[in-house]
Amino acid sequence: MITTELTYGDLAALIKQSAGVTVAPEQLAGSPETPFSGLGVDSLGLLGIVGELENRHGVALPTDAERCKTPAEFVALVNNALAGV
C-alpha cells in the first residue's frame, strides 16, 4: 500500500509541470476551494496531472479525478485513492 499523500505543494509542482501554470502552494492551501479554472488550469492540464500521478504511484485514479473543480476536491479524491479507500 502507498503511504504517500498528495499535498498542496505537490499539486502546485504538478500544475507547473503538467499544465504550465505557476501557482504558489500557499495560494492552494489558503484558498483550496478556488476553481481550477480560476487558477488558469484547464481540463487538459488536469488530465496531465492525473496521468503523471498515475505513472508515479502505479495506481489508477478514479475516472472522475479529471472532472474535479477545485484543488480541495482533487486532493481529497487522490489521497483517498492512494490510501485505497
Residue pairs with C-beta under 8 A, 6 or more apart in sequence:
1 83
1 84
2 57
2 59
2 82
2 83
4 57
4 82
5 79
5 82
6 53
6 75
6 78
6 79
6 82
7 25
7 75
8 25
8 28
8 29
8 32
8 71
8 75
9 25
11 25
11 28
11 49
11 71
11 74
11 75
12 23
12 24
12 25
12 27
12 28
14 49
14 52
14 53
15 21
15 22
15 23
15 39
15 41
15 45
15 49
16 22
16 23
17 52
18 45
18 48
18 49
18 51
18 52
19 40
19 41
19 42
19 44
19 45
19 46
19 48
19 49
20 45
21 39
21 40
21 41
21 45
23 39
23 40
23 41
27 34
27 39
28 34
28 39
28 71
32 70
32 71
32 72
32 75
33 70
33 71
33 72
34 70
34 71
35 69
35 70
36 42
36 45
36 46
36 68
36 69
36 70
36 71
36 74
37 69
39 71
43 66
46 65
46 66
46 68
46 74
47 66
49 74
50 61
50 65
50 66
53 59
53 61
53 78
54 60
54 61
57 82
59 81
59 82
61 77
61 78
61 81
62 77
62 81
64 77
65 74
65 77
65 78
65 81
68 74
68 77
